[in-house]
Amino acid sequence: MVAFPGPLGEVGHREQQQSPLPARQRHRRQAHHPLALRVQPGPRPLPVSITIDLGEERTVGGLTYQPRLDGDATGIITDYTVELSTDPTRYTQAADGLWALDSTLKSATFAARTARYVRLTALVGFAGCASAAEIGIVDVPRPDDEVRDRRRRR
């Protein structure tokens, strides 16, 4: 994984640099593309968003959020929204909800939709700020991808 410097904000998708998968598997459409962040110390006023540019339009069906794992609850997001877009200006809400105030992996699932940009907005975070150890985007394989993968396995 690669740590992206800076506060929650604009982040580009860098699959080849951050993927823990072997090179031969990185080029196939994976079910989950992890992204890692490093949030600079100090409070972030809420709400605060991170927008992930996937680099191309994909069919996405969810997002995962890993809160910090250092034992400090500061910034754990407990109330959120997820928005999707095919362009960087017009977003539609795909999910919202509440997450527990703990360090377990969180997820937000929604009906599969085409998007290039995925925005996670922290509405409430512990101690009035937001932090993340990792954010993942869940791709939904297209039928032609599944057929191609089955042929390769034969």
N, C-alpha and C positions, 0 to 999 in steps of 0.2 A: 504494500500500500504506500501511497505517497501522501504526505501531509501538505495540504495547501495552506500557505501562510495567510494570515489576516483574519478579520472578523467574519462572521456569517455575512455572505454577500454573493456576488457573481462567481461561479465556479465553472470551469470547462470540464468536459468529460475526457479523461485521459486513460482510456482502457488499457492500452499497451503498457503504460508505465506503472499502473497500479494493480494490475491483475495478478493474483497469486497463482493463476493457472499456467500450465506449460504453454510455450509459444504456439504449438500446434492446435491447442484448444481455444486460444484467445480469439482466433479469427472466426470461430463459429459463434452463432448467436447464443449467448448464455442466458440462463434463467434469472441470474442476479448479477448486477454489475456494482461492486462495492466502490464507494468513494470515501476518502478519509479527509478529515479537516483538523486543523489546529487553530483553535480560537485564542486570540491574544488575551492576556490577562486583563481583568477589569470588567466592570459591569457593561452590559449591552442593554440599552433601553428597549422595552417591548412595546408593541410587537416588532419582531425582527424576522427577516426572511433570508433564505438561501435559494438561489435559482440555479438549477443544474442544467447545463446545455449538453444534451446527449450527442450532439454532433450531426445527427440525422433524425428523421422521423422514425419512431419505433412504436410498437404496440405495447403499452405499459399497463400493468394491472395492480401495482402496489408500490409501496415505499417502506423501507425498514430504517429504523433509527436506533443507533447504539449510543446511549448516554455515556458520559465519562466513566472510566473504570478505576479511578484512583481513590475511591472511597469518599470523595467530596461530592455532595449532592448539588452544589451550586450550579445553576444553569440547566438542570434537568428539565426538559420540556414536558409539561403536563397537560396543556391545552393547545391544540394545533389545527391548522388547515393545510390541505394539499391542493394545489391548483396545477392545471396542465395547459399547454399552449403549443401551437405549431409555429407561432411567430413570437418574438420577444415582447410584444406589447399587449395582446389580448389573452387573458387567462380565464378559464372557467373552473369552478371548484369541483374537485373530484371526491374529496373526503374531508371530514373534520371529526374531532373527537377528543377524548381525554385519555391520557396515559398515566399509569401508576408512577408515583415518586419513588423509583428504585432504579437500579442499574441494569435491569434485564433488557434484552433486545425487544424493541417495540415494532409494531407493524401497523400500516394503514392499507387496507385493500379496497379496491373499487372496481367497477365494471371496466373491462379492457377498453382502452381508448388510444388513439394515435396522438403522439406528442413528441416534440423535440425538446421542449423546456418543461421542467418539473420544478415547482416552487413549494418549499416547505416553509410555513410561517409559524413561528412560536408566538402564541398569544399570551401564554402564562408559562413562566419558568421559575424554578425554585430560586429564591433570593432576588427575584426581579430581573433575571437575565437568562440568556440561552447559551448552551454549549452542546457540542456533539463530538463523539469519538469517531463515528462512522455513519454515513447515510448511504443506503443502497436503493437502487431502482430495480423493480421486478419487471422484467420483460415477459411478454406473453408470446410464445413462439407462433409464427405464422404457419399455416398448413404446409406451404411449399418448403419451409425450413425443416419441418419434421420429416417430410418425404425425402429430402436431400440427405438428412442425417441417417435415415434408415438405409438408404442405398450405400452410403459410405461404410456402414458397419458390416455389410455383407462381404 
